[in-house]
Amino acid sequence: MAPVAYRVYFSLIALGASVLGAPAQGPSEAAQAMVGVWEISNAARDKTCSVTFSLDAVEGAFKLELDPACGSVFPPLKDLALWKIGPNDSVLLLDAKRVVILDFSEVESRMYEAERKGEGLFFMRTPAAIRATAITPDQLFGDWTLLQEFEKPLCKLTLSNASAGGESYRIVIKPGCDASIAALALASWRLDNDELLLSGRTIWRFAESDTTTWERIPPSTDPMLLMRQ
């Protein structure tokens, strides 16, 4: 064999050995951070289900284990089977045909948000993140106002720290409340998981919108809001 041919031959052998010996690229840090159990919920968090992320690779994606209850709680999610990291470290949940069902973006540390047209917002958090954001009664003590659509103040009240028995506390109604609210005779409040319950002749339930505002649930086109003063 000619000298030039020898050099080409051995160069190809060396290149092949280099390729074979190179370690396969593993999952990204973003993918590794997703491994484990996460909760998917709606905005009010009155519907939840669990999904488990693994790093079992399947043709450019990873396997996703779906809690059996998910299909009944969120029918659009019943065919979820895979997941992968998308642009800007978004988290894509896919069915077996690689159709994206939910496209989650991180909005806070360990909290992701996605939206499906006509179905509203979905949130995804780890159990640890949920525990870290749990509301406690001492965070709600103080003066609040009931409003209709931000523009119609109906009643000012105090969520007091005085016990009303059990896990409930007393409500102090301020003078000047709208007759429709006064007729409810709201007397106590308590937390029920992530919901705030105001009790009197009826029970009103509220879900947190942000740190200063709670919205009565189920949502309506004429929302009732409870806003901190």
N, C-alpha and C positions, 0 to 999 in steps of 0.2 A: 504494500500500500504506500502511495506517495506521501512525503512528509506533510503536505498541506492537508491531505485527506485524514492522516492520523490526528492532526490538531483539531479538525472539525469533528471527527468521531468522538474524541475524548472530551471536547467541549460540550457536545450534546449529552454524553453520559453524566458529566458534572452537573449540567443544568437539570437533567431529570432527577438526579439524586437530591438536588437542592429543593426542587418542587415537592418531591415525595416526603422530604424531611421537614418541610415547613408545617408548623402547627395550624390546624384549622381555626378560623376565626370564630370565637365563641360569642354568646349573646352579649349585647351591649349592656352598659351599666344601667341604662334606663329600663331595659327588659328585665334584668336581674332584680331591680327594685320592685317589680310588680309581683313577684312570686309570692303566693299565699292566698289567703281568703280575703275577699272584698265584699262589701254590701252595696247593692244597687237599690236606689230608692227613688220615689217621685219627690216633688218639691215639698209636699206636706209630710213626707216620711210616714204616711199611713199605709204605704205599700212598700214592702222590701223583699229582697231575695238575695241569696249568696251565690257568688261565683268564685272558683278557685283557679288561679293562674299557675301554669306549670311551664317549664322550659323544654318539654318534650316536643322536638321539632317535627313539623309536618309541612314540607315543601314551602319554605319561606314564611311559615307562621308557627305558632305554638298551640298546643292543645289547651282547651278551656273546659273546665268541668262545671256544669250547671246544676244548681240545686233543683230537685224535681218540682218544687213549688213554683219556680220562676215562670214556667209555662202558663200556669193559671193566673198568677199575680200580674204578669206582664206578657200577654199572648204574643206580641211581636218578638219577644226574646226567646221563644221556645226552641228555635232552631240554631241558637248560638252553639258553636263548636270550636272556634279558633280565635286567636287574637294575635296582634302584632303591633310593634311600635311604628307609628306613622310620622309624617313631617312634624318638625318642632317637638318631638317626643310626645305627640298625641298617642292615645291608646285606642286602637281600632278593634272592635269586636265584630267577628264575621260568622256567617253560617258556613256550612260545609262546601258551598259553591263559591266561597270567597267573596260573597256580597257583604258589604259593610252595613251592619245593622245599627251600630252606635259608634260615634266618633267622639271620644272623650278628650277634653283639654284640661290641664291642671289649672285650677283657679286659686287654690290655696295649697299649702303643703299637705300632701296626701289626701287631697280632695279634688275630684274631677267632675266636670259638668259636660253633658251632651244634650242635644235637643233633637227631637223628631217632629217633623211638621205635623201639626194637628194633634200631637200627643203631649206637648209641653216638655219641660225639663226633666232630665234624669241626673241623679248624682251618684257618685261612686266613692266610697271611703273605706278605709280599713277599720276593723273593730277598735284599734287603739286610737285612731283619729276621732271616732265617734265618742269614745269615753272622754277624750280630752276636751270636747266641745259640749259636753253634757251641761244643761242648764240646772242651776241650783236655786232654791227659793231666795236665798240672800241676794241674788243678782236681780230680783224683781221687786224687792221691797221699795216702796216710794209712791210718788204721785203719777197718775196716768190720766189720759183723756180718751174717751170713746168718741170716735168720729165716723162719719159716713163719707167715704171718698175723699178724705183729707180736708174737705171744704166745710163740712157741717159738724161742728163740735156738738155732741149730744149730752155728755156728762163728764164731770171730773170726779175722780175717785182715788182712793189710796189703797194699795195692796199692802196691808199692814203686816207686822211680824207678830201680832197677837194671835195666839192659838185659838182655833175654832173647833178643836178636837181632832184627834188622829193626825193626819198629815196636812190638814187644812188650816188656813189662816183667815182672819176677818177682813172683810172689805168695808171701808168707810166711804160712804157716798157723800159728796159735797153738795151744798145747796145749789139749786138752779138747774137740776137735771131735767132733760126732756121727759115729758110724761110717759113716753113709750119705754124709756129705760127705768124710770122710777117704779113703773108698774111691775117690773120684774123682781123687785125687792132683792137685788143681789146682795148676798150676805157673807159669802166665803169664797176662797179661791185655793187652788192647789195645782201642783204639777202632776201630770199623768204621762210618764215617759217624756216625750218632747212636746207635749201639748199643755197649754194653760187652760184650766177649767174655771169659769166663773159660775157660781151656783146661787140660785135663789128659787123663784117659782119655776124656773127652768134651768137648764145647764147650757152654757155657751162654751164652745171649744175654740181655741185660737192656736195657730201655728206661727212660729217666729219667721218674720220676713227679714229682719236685720236686728241689730242690737238694741234698737229703740222702738221698733214697730212689730206688732203681732197682728195677724189677719184672721178673722173668724173663718172657720172651716165648716162645711165644704165651701170652696171659693164660689163667688157669685159675680154677676155683672155690676152689682151695687155693693161693693165690699164694705164690711164693718171692720174698722181698725181700732186697735188699742195702742196709743202712742205715749211714750214716756215724756214727762214734763221736765 
